[in-house]
Amino acid sequence: MAYSNDEIVKGIDGIYSNENPNSNIKYVINESRFNASQLCKTKKGIKQMSDEWLLEDGGKRILEAVNGDRKLQKDIIRVLNKGQVEKVLSRVGKDGKVTTYRLNSNGEIIGFWP
């Protein structure tokens, strides 16, 4: 099941539930970028896709990404705090090729995904 913002606005591009019963990962949070565009920092200096950014203002960005479903938001926050969320950057090249990267708790690329 996918939850995402339909508009191009600042926020989470997509949250996906992982239906694999053999996986420790419950959700995947995705941010997309075109070509060389980078993850940004907020005016407060918080890096996009970091745990701090996701949890800022009580997890407001997560709530917006799941269309106001507070129960789902609380579940995502709960498992994020338990390390059961993968954070992914999807980079779309000029040629249309998509490369996906795994992000750490600071929103930094730590390798390819999956």
N, C-alpha and C positions, 0 to 999 in steps of 0.2 A: 504494500500500500504506500502511495506517495502523497506527501503533503508539500505544497510549494506555493510561493507567491506568484500570482499571474502577472502582476505589474513589474516593471523594471524599477525597483526602488532599493534603497539601502536595507539590507536584511539578509536573511538566510534564503538561499535559492531553492533548497529542497531538503526535506527530512523523509527518510525512507525506513520503514520497519523491516528488519531482517527476519524472514520467516524460517530460516534454517534452524531446526531444533538442536542441532549439534554445535552451534556457534555460541560463544560467550557474548558476542556483539548483538545488541538488541535493536539499535538504530544506527543509520548512517546519515550524517549531516553533510550536505554538499554545497560548495560555493563554486561558481563558474566564472571564468575570466577568459577574455579574448586576447589572443596573441601575447603581447608582453605586459599586459595590465597586471598590476600587483595587488596583493591584499593591502588594505589601508589601515591607518590608525584613526581612532576617534579623536575629537578635540581634547579628551582626557588622556590621550596617549595609549589607549587600549587597542591592541592589535585585533583586527578582524579575524574571526574563527578561533581565537583563543578561548579557553574555558571562561576566563573573566568576561570576555565580550559576550559569550553566549548567556552567561548568568547575570549580566548587568541588569539593573532595574528589575530584579526578581524573575529574570528569564523572559522579559518582554518580547525579545526577538523570537524566541521559541514559540511563545503564545501566538504571535502574529503569523508565524509560519504554519501553525496547525489550526489556523482559522478560528482562534478563540477557544479551543477545546482545552479547558483548564485541567481536566483529568489526564489527558495525554501529555500536556506540558509538564505536569508534576512527575509523571512516569519517566519522561525523557530526562528531566533534571536528576531524578533519583538514580537512574542508571548511568548518567554522565559522571556523577560523583563516585560511582563504583567502577569506572573505567570500562563500561560496556557500550560505549559509543565510539564509532569511527568517524573521524572528520576528514573530509576529502576535498581537494581542490581539483576541479576539472578545467584544464586549459585547452581552449579551442584555438588551433593554429590557423594561420591565413588560408591554408590548404583545406581546412575543415576537419583535419585529424584531431581527435580528442586524446589527450594524455591526462591520466589521473594520478594524483599524488596524495599520499597519506600525510596528515598534519599532526603535530604533537599538541600538548595542552597549551603551548604558547602560540599556536597558530603558525608554526614553522614547518616547512617541508622536511620530512624525515625519510622519504623514499617513495617508490612507486606504489600505487594501490591497484588492485589487491595484491 
